[in-house]
Amino acid sequence: MDNMTGLTRTAYCGTFRESDIGKEVTVGGWVQRQRDLGSLIFVDLRDRTGILQLAFDENSDKAVFDKAFTLRSEYVVMAKGVIRERSSKNKEIPTGDIELEVNDLRILSKAETTPFEIVENSNTSEAMRLKYRYLDLRRPDLQKNILMRHKIAKIAREYFYENDFIEIETPMMIKSTPEGARDYVVPSRIHNGKFYALPQSPQIYKQLTMIAGFDRYIQLARCFRDEDLRADRQPEFTQIDLEMSFVDCDSIMGMAEGFIKRLMKETIDVDVNEIPRMTFEEAMNSYGSDKPDTRFGMKIQDISDWAKTTDFSVFKDTVENGGSVKAIVAENGAEKYSRKKIDKLTEHAKGIGAKGLAYIRWAEAEPNCSFAKFLKEGELEALLTALNVKQGDAVFIVSDKTRKALTVMGALRLLVAKELDIIPENKWNFLWITEMPFFELDEETNEWVAAHHPFTMPMDESVQYLDTDKSKVKAQAFDLVLNGIELSSGSMRITDCELQTKMFELLGMSQEEIDAKFGFLVDAYHYAAPPHGGMGIGLDRLAMLICGVDSLRDVVAFPKVQNASELMSGAPSPIDEIQLDELAIAITKTEE
């Protein structure tokens, strides 16, 4: 193989245009493919910016031509020459009008045949691509995603720096504190039998930076949660984490909104208008979700008042027992939802907690109603009028406890919209969810549990209900949602040490537990704290949506799979006995 003596790259492959004709340049990259035409050889050279065609003529330099003949896919080479106009132009690539007439070629590294072809939209199994992730990352579509992620991070830093935020790194090995998910823990060799935790978020430390007087904090923070994975979740993730002093919720949301507007414009040239706000209650009642996808209608409608006057006991009894009857109207859905299709939808509804699924299918002259025999004359017509149902539509109805009916209908709304293909693409519906409940009822234990981390400030008018009626307590908290995906949660924080202690007690913590887990934070409040709040915007999810991909794995360089393992390196892996002895850890094997 050749050395690089006398050659230094002067530009990237994908940057050349017709205006560069006549320039002498040096490029480096990977061979995408070689085409031997006898007296001419063409090579597509690839780097992270794109492809440049290299041209070799046996009449120009026989030694260079013979070397080009040996090139194979994924060889790493450098080439020097002059940019010239292509005789056969390629309108499919930005550099398709020009090529490099090579007069010096160096083969720097040879490649074996790769396990899969390095091309966009590879149909190779994901497991194979993740095993050879360093090859997978050479693919242009994946490189575009990683470069977009870099651009998002760059814009975030620039925006917040310009708004007087200070980047502060918080510790990666911290004290284990309850934050809703299981911690990843790190054993201490020096402090035998004790453990650090990897942060689920920098929550406590960023609040301490406010107490310390750094009134605007920003960090692209690495976070870790030991929880089950899915397409939009990884055990380690990054959030654009911020905290501000002397502000209220509106100030924090306004700052984040400015970032979103700038980000969308500079990345994909999308103009974002003022982001609308919706209360948690409205979101649940209309969409059955606290992260509603508002790109399409099909809102949930309450028909409880109508239902309680009928003789249909399933509906009537539900309402009399304090529950609700909810409906969605699938416009033009009657043709799509045959009886067989409705049966399948019913099974899905039962799978997510519904007791059943009633329906009206108006495909023919007369509507087909699954509960028509229980209705008196005129009642079906009254319902159709109230719901504004037309011939060709389908209606789906669930009756249950109000929260259960709403969540089931919210899930069905999304499924029906997907099956009817009515969710518009290339539409960006951002939404703020406000007035979040402070507590939520655990239906299994019938006890109220915290809906947020324990440092969230309740609304001033809600404090009076902390001991008397937890259902009325609302939080000074907010979520940012994009197309039905939660991007961020934020809130104002408690700064009064007595109220903070009360919150811990409401969560069932004894004074001893409070002192052991959060004593240092409570102590800090004794030395005065400014009003402050903040939020963390999920960088991974934001990148996934902007890149238009379905999985976080497509925007993370070296991701984990469903069981939290990394296929390329084999992590997690056993450690040797010497390390275990140093940590005073014994491994107990469990039977499979």
Sequence and secondary structure as in RCSB ss.txt:
>XXXX:A:sequence
MDNMTGLTRTAYCGTFRESDIGKEVTVGGWVQRQRDLGSLIFVDLRDRTGILQLAFDENSDKAVFDKAFTLRSEY
VVMAKGVIRERSSKNKEIPTGDIELEVNDLRILSKAETTPFEIVENSNTSEAMRLKYRYLDLRRPDLQKNILMRH
KIAKIAREYFYENDFIEIETPMMIKSTPEGARDYVVPSRIHNGKFYALPQSPQIYKQLTMIAGFDRYIQLARCFR
DEDLRADRQPEFTQIDLEMSFVDCDSIMGMAEGFIKRLMKETIDVDVNEIPRMTFEEAMNSYGSDKPDTRFGMKI
QDISDWAKTTDFSVFKDTVENGGSVKAIVAENGAEKYSRKKIDKLTEHAKGIGAKGLAYIRWAEAEPNCSFAKFL
KEGELEALLTALNVKQGDAVFIVSDKTRKALTVMGALRLLVAKELDIIPENKWNFLWITEMPFFELDEETNEWVA
AHHPFTMPMDESVQYLDTDKSKVKAQAFDLVLNGIELSSGSMRITDCELQTKMFELLGMSQEEIDAKFGFLVDAY
HYAAPPHGGMGIGLDRLAMLICGVDSLRDVVAFPKVQNASELMSGAPSPIDEIQLDELAIAITKTEE
>XXXX:A:secstr
    TT    S GGG  GGGTT EEEEEEEEEEEEE SSEEEEEEEETTEEEEEEEETTT HHHHHHHHT  TT 
EEEEEEEEEE SS  TTSTTTTEEEEEEEEEEEE     SS   TT  S HHHHHHTHHHHTTSHHHHHHHHHHH
HHHHHHHHHHHHTT EE    SSB    SSSB  EEE SSSTT EEE  S SHHHHHHHHHTT  EEEEEEEEE 
BS  BTTB SEEEEEEEEEES  HHHHHHHHHHHHHHHHHHHH        EEEHHHHHHHHSSSS   SS    
EE HHHHTTSS HHHHHHHHTT EEEEEEETT TTT  HHHHHHHHHHHHHTT S  EEEE  SSS EETTGGG 
 TTHHHHHHHHHT  TT EEEEEEESHHHHHHHHHHHHHHHHHHHT S SS   EEEEESEESEEEETTTTEEEE
SS TTB B GGGGGGTTT GGG EESEEEEEETTEEEEEEEEB   HHHHHHHHHHTT  HHHHHHHHHHHHHHH
TT    EEEEEEEHHHHHHHHHT S GGGTSSS   TTS  TTT  S    HHHHHHHT        
